[in-house]
């Protein structure tokens, strides 16, 4: 049987029905592709009253199913995309294809609005390399010609994150595979999210995606989800089934990921911020990350989005990076040239100086600009940020180009306002791409500093680690430390 997990392709044949209508089952085949569509082809329809020629397609919030090998399936947000008449052996049936947003597979059905979970178990690609542990050792015993491979189980790492009222732990798991004359042991790490009290799927996914963004920041590329398992809270509805033989309270969750799977896993030397380099402050990092997750949401979402959408138009990417930097500086509270009290009389003088002959629309536009005239400009924000960075990091970003910030601002203004007077001063596409990459590095530095990493640590890694050196070579900077 195929692995029914989020990172693998699989097909499931079974019967499908609407909630509370199990007697009206329809046979069908479910096809899951982690980087494609999630489809269910039905030998029938749940919308018999709809004409085949009608352009109105059906929708179901939930659909239940049971596979031929006994697995229970819950499909969420089900949309009809295709239907046709099929004539066979003198009879006619409606063939229907539906797509869906989420799939739960296990020994019980779930309801996204009601079902609670005691924990979520997450397996990420590259997590083992990030942990940078080797629990295996080899020993040869000459006296009796024996060779021994020993496994020393690494300790679990557990942190209570007060802001989200949950414990996040990293737990080692060993798997064994035996085939004829080979025996393979593999150590991997599973992240367990355990809320202090059971939570719904929305809460669990929010924590999961925040962890995905954090580990992607450390690893240097978007981290891919290998598996998501949810530990059911055994309520009255599930209790009767939980007494059955071989019942498992774990449910697999599958959906299309925005992150694409890389062909190869990374090795520890390829990762800039491995766990051993962060272990002394790991508890601080996790608590800071989640405590600041709401205020930093725009910044982290833009940074992660830029990492996974590598083919974005260069101007769109540039503007997104600028938005992230402005958002970060704004939430730090450094926003005004002077206090609002000191600016108020200046604002009044400027408004009174506006000619009365202007149209009301023009007048409102000028008043609005004057209203925000005390807020820092992009140029000022960039200057203040760079003033507070170590010199080697400033060099990585500006390459000692005194005009870099001015050209960043001119390019942003040209892209937003299409002011032709700025056209000769803006970056061309190659320069804009390079500037975007350098400014993205700035965002990474600011985020890592914000959650507890010291400037000396960041400076040392960002100027010496191969992942950052390779980035500088691509951008045409000379090595500088």
VENCOR-V516716 format. One record per pair of residues at least 4 apart in sequence whose ideal C-beta (glycine too) atoms are under 7 Angstrom apart, sorted by the first residue. I is the first residue (numbers start at 0). J is the second residue. Records with the same first field share a line. If there is no record, write none. Layout:
I=J + J
This chain:
0=68
1=7 + 9 + 10
2=7 + 9
3=9 + 104 + 251
4=226 + 251
5=33 + 224 + 226 + 227 + 252 + 253 + 254
6=33 + 224 + 225 + 226 + 260
7=33
8=31 + 32 + 33
9=31
10=28 + 29 + 30
11=29 + 66 + 72
12=28 + 66 + 67
13=64 + 65 + 66 + 67
14=24 + 25 + 26 + 64 + 65
15=24 + 25 + 27 + 39 + 41 + 62 + 63 + 64
16=20 + 21 + 23 + 24 + 25 + 63
17=23 + 45 + 59 + 62
18=61 + 63
25=41 + 42 + 43
26=42
27=39 + 40 + 41 + 42
28=40
29=39
30=38
31=37 + 102 + 253
32=36
33=255 + 256
34=259
36=98
37=98 + 99 + 102 + 255
38=96 + 98
39=74 + 97 + 99
40=96
41=95 + 97
42=92 + 94
43=92 + 93 + 95
44=82 + 93 + 95
45=57 + 59
46=57 + 79
49=53 + 55 + 57
51=82 + 83 + 84
56=78 + 79 + 80
57=79
58=77 + 78
59=77
60=76
61=73 + 75 + 110
62=74 + 77
63=72 + 73 + 108
64=72
65=69 + 71 + 72
66=70 + 72
70=104 + 105
71=105 + 106 + 107 + 108
72=102 + 103 + 104
73=103 + 108 + 109
74=99 + 102
75=99 + 100 + 101 + 111
76=99 + 100 + 101
77=97 + 99
78=97 + 98
79=95 + 97
80=96 + 97 + 98
81=96
82=93 + 94 + 95
83=94
84=91 + 93
85=92 + 94
86=91
100=254
101=252 + 254
102=253
103=109 + 250 + 252
104=250 + 251
105=247 + 249 + 250 + 251
106=240 + 246 + 247
107=231 + 237 + 240 + 250
109=114 + 250
110=114
111=200
114=199
115=197 + 198 + 199 + 232
116=197 + 198 + 203 + 229 + 230 + 231 + 232
117=197 + 230 + 232
118=191 + 192 + 193 + 230
119=192 + 203 + 207 + 227 + 229
120=189 + 191 + 228
121=189 + 190 + 192 + 207 + 224 + 227
122=187 + 189 + 225 + 226
123=190 + 214 + 222 + 223 + 224 + 225
124=222 + 223 + 225 + 260 + 264
125=129 + 218 + 222 + 264 + 265
126=130 + 188
127=187 + 188
128=264 + 265 + 266 + 267 + 270
129=214 + 217 + 218 + 270 + 273 + 274
130=188 + 274
131=267 + 273 + 274 + 275
132=153
134=150 + 151 + 152 + 153 + 186
135=148 + 149 + 150
136=149
137=148
138=147 + 149
139=146
140=145 + 147
150=173 + 184
152=171
153=171
155=168 + 169 + 170 + 171
156=168 + 169 + 281
157=166 + 168
158=166 + 167 + 281 + 282 + 285
159=166
160=165 + 167 + 285 + 286 + 289
161=286
162=286 + 289 + 290
163=206 + 289
164=194 + 195
165=192 + 193 + 194 + 195 + 206
166=193
167=190 + 192 + 285
168=191
169=188 + 190
170=188 + 189 + 191
171=186 + 188
172=187 + 189
173=184 + 185 + 186
174=185 + 187
175=184
176=183
177=182
190=210
192=203 + 206 + 207
194=198
197=232
198=202 + 203
200=204
201=205
202=206
203=207 + 229
204=208
205=209
206=210
207=211
208=212
209=213 + 288 + 289 + 292
210=214
211=215 + 222 + 224
212=216 + 299 + 303
213=217 + 288
214=218 + 222
215=220 + 221 + 222 + 303 + 306
216=443 + 446 + 447
217=272
218=222 + 265 + 270
219=270 + 271 + 466
220=306
221=258 + 303 + 306 + 307
223=256 + 258 + 260 + 261
224=256
227=251 + 252
228=249 + 250 + 251
229=249 + 250 + 252
230=248 + 249
231=237 + 248 + 250
233=237 + 238 + 241 + 248
234=238
237=241
240=246
241=246 + 248
257=307
258=307
265=269 + 270
267=273
269=466
271=460 + 464 + 466 + 467
272=276 + 277 + 460
274=278
277=281 + 284
280=284 + 451
281=285
282=286
283=287 + 451
284=288 + 450 + 451
285=289
286=290
287=291 + 450 + 451
288=292 + 450
291=295 + 449
292=296
294=330
295=299
296=300
297=301 + 326
298=302 + 323 + 326 + 327 + 442 + 446
299=303 + 446
300=304
301=305 + 319 + 322 + 323
302=306 + 323 + 439 + 442 + 446
303=307
304=308
305=316 + 319 + 320 + 439
311=315 + 316
312=316
313=317 + 428 + 431 + 432 + 435
314=318 + 414 + 431
315=319
316=320 + 435
317=321 + 410 + 431 + 434 + 435
318=322 + 411 + 414
319=323
320=324 + 435 + 438 + 439 + 442
321=325 + 377 + 411
322=326
323=327 + 442
324=328 + 438 + 441 + 442
325=329 + 377 + 380
326=330
327=331 + 442 + 445
328=333 + 380 + 384
329=334
333=383
334=374 + 375
335=339 + 373 + 374 + 375
336=373 + 375
337=341 + 342 + 373
338=342
339=343 + 373
342=346 + 373
343=347
344=348
345=349
346=350 + 369
347=351
348=352
349=369
350=366 + 369
353=357 + 362 + 365
357=361 + 362
358=362
359=363
360=364
361=365
362=366
363=367
364=368
365=369
366=370
367=371
368=372
375=379 + 380
377=381 + 408 + 411
378=382 + 404 + 408
379=383
380=384
381=385 + 404 + 407
382=386 + 404
383=387
384=388
385=393
388=392 + 393
389=454 + 458
390=394
391=395 + 458 + 462 + 479 + 480
392=396 + 444 + 458 + 461
393=397
394=398 + 399 + 479
395=437 + 440 + 461 + 462 + 471 + 476
396=437 + 438 + 440 + 441
397=403
398=476
402=406
403=407
404=408
405=409
406=410 + 424 + 425 + 426
407=411 + 434
408=412
409=413 + 421 + 424 + 425
410=414 + 425 + 426 + 431
411=415
412=416 + 418 + 421
413=417 + 418 + 421 + 422 + 425
421=425
426=430 + 431 + 434
427=431
428=432
429=433
430=434
431=435
432=436
433=437 + 474
434=438
435=439
436=440 + 470 + 474
437=441 + 474
438=442
439=443
440=444
441=445
442=446
443=447
444=448 + 457 + 461
445=449
446=450
447=452 + 457
448=452 + 454 + 457
452=456 + 457
453=457
454=458
455=459
456=460
457=461
458=462
459=463
460=464
461=467
462=467 + 480
463=480
464=468
465=469
466=470
467=471
468=472 + 478
469=473
470=474
471=476 + 478
